[in-house]
Amino acid sequence: MRKWLLIFLGTSLLHAQEPQPDSDVLTFEEYINIVRTNHPLVRSAGLVVGMAEAGITEARGGFDPKLEAATEEKKFGNSTYYQHREGVFRIPTWYGIELQAGFENNDGFLLNPELRVPDDGLAAVGIKVPIGQGLFINQRMADLRSAKINLSLSRADQQLRAAEALHQAAAAYFNWKRQYEEAELYKNFYEVAKIRRDGIVTLIKLGDNPAIDSVEAGITEKARLLSYEEAQLKLIKARLELSNFLWADNVPIELTENAVPEQNVASRVAPVLKTEILDFAVDTHPKITMMQAKADILEVERQLKANSLLPKMDLGYSYLSERWQWNGDPQQNYKVTASFGFPIFLRKERGALRLTKLKLQDARIGIEFEKLQLTNKVDAVRNEISSLTRQRRIASEVVNDNTQMVQAEERLFNLGESSLFLINTRESTLISARLSEIVIENRFLMAHAELFRVLAGN
């Protein structure tokens, strides 16, 4: 009877980690693909690029042609003092030059003499050119340049946000796998303790064992039941946390209780997360791209501030014609405008330029520092993965050795040369070794997830 009982227990230990036949395996690759395709955090990251594209459209609006019209009329009693009607069509160009065409028609017996025009109205076609400020760079040019740079920044930001969401999702899967394996471990050893207690009770009734053995077996069974209940609670929490990342058609999906994680995730994590890349191009990292884009925007601002140190001079020329006939002499029928402005001390402009230069200098220093940090982080995580790879091998050997020790102790007990206390002690050591192996494997998987986050999905 004793021999049959212990052979059964040894078989249970050997198959303690096998999944149930009716379980549904959710592989890590399937899970990551679901998250990458459907999760709101990943999908919303694409909105950042859409907003940047909308910003470019908005900035280009500064170069849109404009049609302006105005009318003004004054009457009192039966007298028309004046009527003033004017329309202008303006075309801003990339440089500060502005093309314009207009028409005005004015009459009235009290009309301002300078506004008098031919009876059929007066047409004008002209150009306005900034000679100082605004010729090579102005606010609308700076806005469009910044908007285009911001698109590059937003694409890098999208990549970082998506990588962060996938990192959190991967961590949730690895935590679920850890809790599942711990729960299965405690479950199997609890069942072993329960079967052993029943066997001990039977042997006591047959007179083969002392009655005190049932107390010891009962203590072990209850202690393992408590551990199993605690592990089950952690597993439920991990399953719910994982469900936060499961979506389909904007509807959350709850992970079923019979779903189990993939057993050989450790061999698949690097290909799925693409963390086996050896050449790390720090210059093309999304974070560096973002910081460089911010520095480029500051450079545009610096150019604009430097341009404000120039005097503001605008020249305008319009060719005038009656009723769009354009048969007059441009040297006689014209309108010329000129304006000039220049602050004496330029304290506001010089202060703004210096502040922008300091910000740009700080941004460039930050880029170099971030490059060093990223390179060191990648090296550190890769070294951690290498160390954990060796630790996994050692932990597996320790588990195998402890399994052999338990089996040997069972054989001695079967021959009457050991005790229940020694078997429980050996099993407790095996449980601790197996838990340590689970923790090391979880750290190994988490290190790959961290490397994926640092690489930002490159």
C-alpha positions as CSV (number, residue, x, y, z in Angstrom):
1,M,0.0,0.0,0.0
2,R,2.8,2.4,1.0
3,K,4.7,1.6,-2.2
4,W,1.7,2.4,-4.5
5,L,1.1,5.7,-2.6
6,L,4.6,7.0,-3.0
7,I,4.9,6.0,-6.7
8,F,1.7,8.1,-7.3
9,L,3.2,11.1,-5.4
10,G,6.4,10.9,-7.5
11,T,4.4,10.9,-10.7
12,S,2.4,14.0,-9.5
13,L,5.6,15.9,-8.9
14,L,7.0,15.2,-12.3
15,H,3.9,16.5,-14.0
16,A,3.2,19.4,-11.7
17,Q,3.5,22.1,-14.3
18,E,1.7,20.6,-17.3
19,P,-1.4,22.6,-18.5
20,Q,-4.8,21.2,-18.2
21,P,-6.2,19.4,-21.3
22,D,-9.2,21.7,-21.6
23,S,-7.1,24.9,-21.3
24,D,-6.9,27.5,-24.0
25,V,-3.4,28.8,-24.6
26,L,-3.0,32.5,-25.3
27,T,0.5,32.8,-26.9
28,F,2.5,35.8,-26.2
29,E,2.8,36.7,-30.0
30,E,-1.0,36.5,-30.4
31,Y,-1.5,38.7,-27.4
32,I,1.0,41.3,-28.5
33,N,-0.6,41.4,-32.0
34,I,-4.0,42.0,-30.4
35,V,-2.7,44.8,-28.3
36,R,-0.8,46.4,-31.2
37,T,-3.9,46.3,-33.4
38,N,-6.7,47.1,-31.0
39,H,-5.7,48.7,-27.8
40,P,-6.9,52.3,-27.4
41,L,-3.5,53.6,-26.1
42,V,-1.7,52.3,-29.2
43,R,-4.4,53.6,-31.5
44,S,-4.7,57.0,-29.8
45,A,-0.9,57.4,-30.3
46,G,-1.7,57.8,-34.0
47,L,-3.8,60.9,-33.2
48,V,-0.7,62.8,-32.3
49,V,0.5,62.6,-35.9
50,G,-3.0,63.6,-37.1
51,M,-2.9,66.7,-34.9
52,A,0.6,67.6,-36.2
53,E,-0.7,67.3,-39.8
54,A,-3.6,69.5,-38.9
55,G,-1.0,72.0,-37.5
56,I,0.7,72.1,-40.9
57,T,-2.5,72.8,-42.6
58,E,-3.2,75.6,-40.2
59,A,0.3,77.1,-40.7
60,R,-0.1,76.9,-44.5
61,G,-3.2,79.1,-44.0
62,G,-0.8,82.0,-43.5
63,F,-0.1,81.8,-47.2
64,D,-3.7,81.6,-48.4
65,P,-4.8,84.3,-50.8
66,K,-7.2,86.8,-49.1
67,L,-10.1,88.7,-50.6
68,E,-11.1,91.8,-48.7
69,A,-14.0,94.2,-49.4
70,A,-15.3,97.3,-47.6
71,T,-17.9,99.9,-48.2
72,E,-18.7,103.1,-46.4
73,E,-21.4,105.6,-47.1
74,K,-22.7,108.8,-45.4
75,K,-26.0,110.5,-46.1
76,F,-27.7,113.3,-44.4
77,G,-31.1,114.7,-45.5
78,N,-31.1,114.6,-49.3
79,S,-27.4,114.9,-49.6
80,T,-24.9,112.1,-50.2
81,Y,-21.7,113.2,-48.4
82,Y,-19.6,110.3,-49.8
83,Q,-19.6,106.7,-50.9
84,H,-16.5,104.6,-50.6
85,R,-16.3,101.1,-52.0
86,E,-13.0,99.1,-52.1
87,G,-12.0,95.5,-52.8
88,V,-8.5,94.0,-52.5
89,F,-7.1,90.6,-53.4
90,R,-3.8,89.7,-51.6
91,I,-1.4,86.8,-52.3
92,P,1.3,86.2,-49.6
93,T,4.4,84.4,-50.9
94,W,7.0,82.3,-49.2
95,Y,9.3,85.2,-48.6
96,G,7.8,88.3,-47.2
97,I,6.8,89.7,-50.6
98,E,3.0,90.2,-51.0
99,L,1.2,90.5,-54.3
100,Q,-2.1,92.4,-54.4
101,A,-4.8,93.7,-56.8
102,G,-7.6,96.0,-55.9
103,F,-10.4,98.2,-57.1
104,E,-12.1,101.2,-55.6
105,N,-14.9,103.5,-56.6
106,N,-15.7,106.6,-54.6
107,D,-18.1,109.6,-55.1
108,G,-19.9,112.2,-53.1
109,F,-19.8,116.0,-53.0
110,L,-17.9,116.0,-49.7
111,L,-15.5,113.2,-50.6
112,N,-12.0,113.6,-49.4
113,P,-10.0,114.9,-52.4
114,E,-7.3,112.2,-52.1
115,L,-10.0,109.6,-52.5
116,R,-11.4,110.9,-55.8
117,V,-11.1,108.4,-58.6
118,P,-12.4,108.3,-62.2
119,D,-16.2,107.8,-62.6
120,D,-15.7,104.2,-63.6
121,G,-13.4,103.5,-60.6
122,L,-9.7,102.9,-60.2
123,A,-7.9,99.5,-60.4
124,A,-4.5,98.7,-59.0
125,V,-2.0,95.9,-59.3
126,G,1.0,96.0,-57.1
127,I,3.6,94.4,-54.9
128,K,4.8,95.0,-51.3
129,V,8.3,94.0,-50.3
130,P,9.9,94.1,-46.9
131,I,13.5,95.2,-47.2
132,G,14.6,94.6,-43.6
133,Q,12.6,92.4,-41.2
134,G,10.4,89.7,-42.8
135,L,12.1,89.2,-46.1
136,F,14.0,85.9,-45.5
137,I,12.0,84.8,-42.4
138,N,8.8,86.1,-40.9
139,Q,6.2,84.8,-38.5
140,R,4.2,82.8,-41.1
141,M,7.4,81.3,-42.5
142,A,8.5,80.3,-39.0
143,D,5.1,78.9,-38.2
144,L,5.1,76.6,-41.2
145,R,8.7,75.5,-40.7
146,S,7.9,74.7,-37.0
147,A,4.8,72.8,-38.0
148,K,6.7,70.6,-40.4
149,I,9.3,69.9,-37.8
150,N,6.6,69.2,-35.3
151,L,5.3,66.4,-37.6
152,S,8.6,64.6,-37.2
153,L,8.4,65.2,-33.5
154,S,4.9,63.8,-33.4
155,R,5.8,60.6,-35.3
156,A,8.6,60.0,-32.8
157,D,6.2,60.7,-30.0
158,Q,3.7,58.2,-31.5
159,Q,6.4,55.5,-31.6
160,L,7.3,56.2,-27.9
161,R,3.7,56.1,-26.8
162,A,3.0,52.9,-28.6
163,A,6.2,51.3,-27.3
164,E,5.2,52.3,-23.7
165,A,1.8,50.8,-24.1
166,L,3.2,47.6,-25.5
167,H,5.8,47.5,-22.7
168,Q,3.0,47.7,-20.1
169,A,1.0,45.0,-21.9
170,A,4.0,42.7,-22.1
171,A,4.7,43.2,-18.3
172,A,1.0,42.4,-17.6
173,Y,1.4,39.1,-19.6
174,F,4.6,38.2,-17.8
175,N,3.1,38.9,-14.5
176,W,0.0,36.7,-15.4
177,K,2.4,33.9,-16.4
178,R,4.3,34.1,-13.1
179,Q,1.1,34.1,-11.0
180,Y,-0.3,31.2,-13.1
181,E,2.8,29.1,-12.6
182,E,3.0,29.8,-8.9
183,A,-0.7,29.0,-8.5
184,E,-0.2,25.7,-10.4
185,L,2.8,24.9,-8.3
186,Y,1.0,25.4,-5.0
187,K,-2.1,23.6,-6.4
188,N,-0.1,20.5,-7.3
189,F,1.8,20.3,-4.1
190,Y,-1.4,20.9,-2.1
191,E,-2.9,17.9,-3.9
192,V,0.2,15.9,-3.1
193,A,-0.1,16.8,0.6
194,K,-3.8,16.0,0.6
195,I,-3.3,12.5,-1.1
196,R,-0.4,11.9,1.3
197,R,-2.5,12.8,4.4
198,D,-5.3,10.4,3.2
199,G,-2.7,7.7,2.6
200,I,-1.1,8.3,6.1
201,V,-4.6,8.0,7.7
202,T,-5.1,4.7,5.9
203,L,-1.6,3.4,7.0
204,I,-2.4,4.5,10.6
205,K,-5.6,2.4,10.5
206,L,-3.6,-0.6,9.2
207,G,-1.1,-0.1,12.1
208,D,1.8,0.7,9.9
209,N,2.3,4.4,11.0
210,P,2.0,6.2,14.3
211,A,-1.1,8.4,14.8
212,I,1.1,11.6,15.1
213,D,1.9,11.3,11.4
214,S,-1.6,12.3,10.5
215,V,-1.2,15.6,12.5
216,E,2.0,16.4,10.7
217,A,0.5,15.5,7.3
218,G,-2.6,17.7,8.1
219,I,-0.4,20.7,9.1
220,T,1.5,20.4,5.7
221,E,-1.8,20.1,3.8
222,K,-3.4,23.2,5.5
223,A,-0.2,25.3,5.0
224,R,-0.1,24.5,1.3
225,L,-3.8,25.2,1.0
226,L,-3.2,28.7,2.4
227,S,-0.4,29.3,-0.1
228,Y,-2.6,28.0,-2.9
229,E,-5.5,30.3,-1.9
230,E,-3.1,33.3,-1.8
231,A,-1.7,32.4,-5.2
232,Q,-5.2,32.1,-6.6
233,L,-6.0,35.6,-5.5
234,K,-2.9,37.0,-7.1
235,L,-3.7,35.1,-10.3
236,I,-7.2,36.6,-10.4
237,K,-5.7,40.1,-10.1
238,A,-3.2,39.4,-12.7
239,R,-5.8,38.0,-15.1
240,L,-7.9,41.2,-14.6
241,E,-4.9,43.4,-15.2
242,L,-4.2,41.5,-18.4
243,S,-7.8,42.0,-19.5
244,N,-7.2,45.8,-19.6
245,F,-5.1,45.3,-22.7
246,L,-7.5,43.0,-24.6
247,W,-9.8,44.9,-27.0
248,A,-11.6,44.1,-30.2
249,D,-13.6,46.7,-32.2
250,N,-13.3,49.3,-29.4
251,V,-14.9,46.8,-27.0
252,P,-12.9,45.4,-24.0
253,I,-12.5,41.6,-23.8
254,E,-12.3,39.7,-20.5
255,L,-9.8,36.9,-20.3
256,T,-11.6,33.6,-19.6
257,E,-10.6,31.5,-16.5
258,N,-9.5,28.5,-18.6
259,A,-7.0,30.6,-20.6
260,V,-3.4,29.8,-19.8
261,P,-0.1,31.5,-20.8
262,E,2.3,30.1,-23.2
263,Q,4.9,27.8,-21.5
264,N,7.9,28.6,-23.7
265,V,7.6,32.4,-23.7
266,A,11.3,32.8,-22.9
267,S,12.3,31.3,-26.2
268,R,9.9,33.5,-28.1
269,V,10.1,36.8,-26.3
270,A,13.1,38.1,-28.3
271,P,11.7,37.5,-31.8
272,V,8.3,38.9,-30.8
273,L,9.6,42.1,-29.2
274,K,12.6,42.3,-31.7
275,T,15.0,42.7,-28.8
276,E,17.7,40.6,-30.5
277,I,18.9,43.6,-32.6
278,L,22.6,44.0,-32.0
279,D,23.3,47.4,-33.7
280,F,21.7,50.2,-31.6
281,A,21.4,53.4,-33.7
282,V,21.1,56.0,-30.9
283,D,20.9,58.9,-33.4
284,T,17.6,57.5,-34.9
285,H,16.1,56.7,-31.5
286,P,12.6,58.3,-31.2
287,K,13.5,60.1,-28.1
288,I,16.5,61.7,-29.7
289,T,14.4,62.5,-32.8
290,M,12.0,64.3,-30.5
291,M,14.7,66.3,-28.7
292,Q,16.4,67.1,-32.0
293,A,13.0,68.3,-33.4
294,K,12.5,70.6,-30.4
295,A,16.0,72.0,-30.9
296,D,15.2,72.6,-34.6
297,I,12.1,74.5,-33.6
298,L,14.2,76.6,-31.3
299,E,16.6,77.2,-34.2
300,V,13.7,78.5,-36.3
301,E,12.8,80.7,-33.3
302,R,16.4,82.0,-33.0
303,Q,16.4,83.0,-36.7
304,L,13.1,84.8,-36.2
305,K,14.5,86.6,-33.1
306,A,17.7,87.5,-35.0
307,N,15.6,88.9,-37.8
308,S,13.9,91.2,-35.4
309,L,17.2,93.1,-34.9
310,L,16.9,94.4,-38.4
311,P,15.1,97.6,-39.1
312,K,11.5,97.3,-40.3
313,M,11.3,98.7,-43.9
314,D,8.5,98.1,-46.3
315,L,8.3,99.3,-49.9
316,G,5.2,99.1,-52.0
317,Y,4.4,99.9,-55.6
318,S,1.0,99.7,-57.4
319,Y,0.2,100.3,-61.0
320,L,-3.0,102.2,-61.4
321,S,-5.5,102.0,-64.3
322,E,-9.1,103.0,-65.1
323,R,-11.5,100.2,-65.5
324,W,-8.8,97.5,-65.8
325,Q,-7.6,99.0,-69.2
326,W,-3.9,99.0,-68.3
327,N,-3.0,101.3,-71.2
328,G,-1.4,104.1,-69.1
329,D,2.2,104.7,-68.4
330,P,3.4,102.8,-65.3
331,Q,5.8,105.6,-64.6
332,Q,3.0,108.1,-64.4
333,N,0.0,106.0,-63.1
334,Y,1.2,104.5,-59.9
335,K,1.1,104.6,-56.1
336,V,4.2,104.2,-54.0
337,T,4.4,103.5,-50.2
338,A,7.4,103.4,-47.9
339,S,7.6,102.8,-44.2
340,F,10.5,102.6,-41.7
341,G,10.7,101.7,-38.0
342,F,13.6,100.8,-35.7
343,P,13.8,100.6,-31.9
344,I,16.8,102.6,-30.5
345,F,18.0,100.3,-27.8
346,L,16.7,96.9,-29.0
347,R,16.6,95.7,-25.4
348,K,13.5,93.6,-25.9
349,E,14.8,92.0,-29.1
350,R,18.3,91.4,-27.8
351,G,16.9,89.9,-24.6
352,A,14.6,87.6,-26.5
353,L,17.4,86.5,-28.8
354,R,19.8,85.7,-26.0
355,L,17.1,83.7,-24.1
356,T,16.4,81.6,-27.3
357,K,20.1,81.0,-27.8
358,L,20.4,79.7,-24.2
359,K,17.4,77.5,-24.6
360,L,18.9,76.1,-27.8
361,Q,22.3,75.5,-26.1
362,D,20.6,73.7,-23.3
363,A,18.6,71.5,-25.8
364,R,21.8,70.5,-27.6
365,I,23.5,69.6,-24.3
366,G,20.4,67.6,-23.4
367,I,20.6,65.6,-26.6
368,E,24.2,64.5,-26.1
369,F,23.4,63.6,-22.5
370,E,20.3,61.6,-23.5
371,K,22.4,59.7,-26.1
372,L,24.8,58.7,-23.5
373,Q,22.0,57.6,-21.1
374,L,20.2,55.6,-23.8
375,T,23.4,53.8,-24.8
376,N,24.2,53.0,-21.2
377,K,20.6,51.8,-20.5
378,V,20.7,49.5,-23.5
379,D,24.1,48.0,-22.4
380,A,22.9,47.6,-18.8
381,V,19.7,45.8,-19.8
382,R,21.5,43.6,-22.3
383,N,24.0,42.7,-19.5
384,E,21.1,41.9,-17.2
385,I,19.6,39.6,-19.8
386,S,22.9,37.8,-20.2
387,S,23.2,37.3,-16.4
388,L,19.6,36.2,-16.1
389,T,20.1,33.7,-18.9
390,R,22.9,32.1,-16.8
391,Q,20.8,32.3,-13.7
392,R,17.9,30.5,-15.4
393,R,20.2,27.6,-16.3
394,I,21.5,27.4,-12.8
395,A,18.0,27.6,-11.3
396,S,16.8,24.9,-13.6
397,E,19.6,22.6,-12.4
398,V,18.8,23.4,-8.8
399,V,15.2,22.4,-9.4
400,N,16.2,19.2,-11.1
401,D,18.6,18.3,-8.2
402,N,15.9,19.0,-5.6
403,T,13.4,16.9,-7.5
404,Q,15.9,14.0,-7.4
405,M,16.4,14.5,-3.7
406,V,12.6,14.4,-3.1
407,Q,12.3,11.2,-5.2
408,A,15.3,9.7,-3.3
409,E,13.7,10.5,0.0
410,E,10.5,8.9,-1.1
411,R,12.3,5.7,-2.0
412,L,14.0,5.7,1.5
413,F,10.7,6.3,3.1
414,N,9.2,3.4,1.2
415,L,12.0,1.2,2.6
416,G,11.4,2.4,6.1
417,E,14.6,4.4,6.3
418,S,13.1,8.0,6.3
419,S,10.3,9.9,7.8
420,L,7.4,12.1,6.7
421,F,9.2,15.1,8.2
422,L,12.2,14.6,5.9
423,I,9.9,14.2,2.9
424,N,8.1,17.5,3.7
425,T,11.4,19.2,4.3
426,R,12.7,18.1,0.9
427,E,9.5,19.2,-0.8
428,S,9.6,22.6,0.9
429,T,13.1,23.0,-0.5
430,L,11.9,22.0,-3.9
431,I,9.0,24.5,-3.8
432,S,11.4,27.3,-2.8
433,A,13.7,26.3,-5.7
434,R,10.8,26.2,-8.2
435,L,9.5,29.6,-7.0
436,S,13.0,31.0,-7.4
437,E,13.1,29.6,-10.9
438,I,9.8,31.2,-11.7
439,V,11.0,34.6,-10.3
440,I,14.2,34.5,-12.3
441,E,12.3,33.6,-15.5
442,N,9.9,36.5,-14.8
443,R,12.9,38.9,-14.3
444,F,14.3,37.6,-17.6
445,L,11.1,38.3,-19.5
446,M,10.7,41.7,-17.8
447,A,14.2,42.6,-18.8
448,H,13.3,41.9,-22.5
449,A,10.2,44.1,-22.0
450,E,12.4,46.9,-20.6
451,L,14.9,46.5,-23.4
452,F,11.9,46.8,-25.9
453,R,10.8,50.0,-24.1
454,V,14.3,51.5,-24.1
455,L,14.8,50.7,-27.8
456,A,11.3,52.2,-28.3
457,G,10.2,49.5,-30.7
458,N,13.1,49.9,-33.1
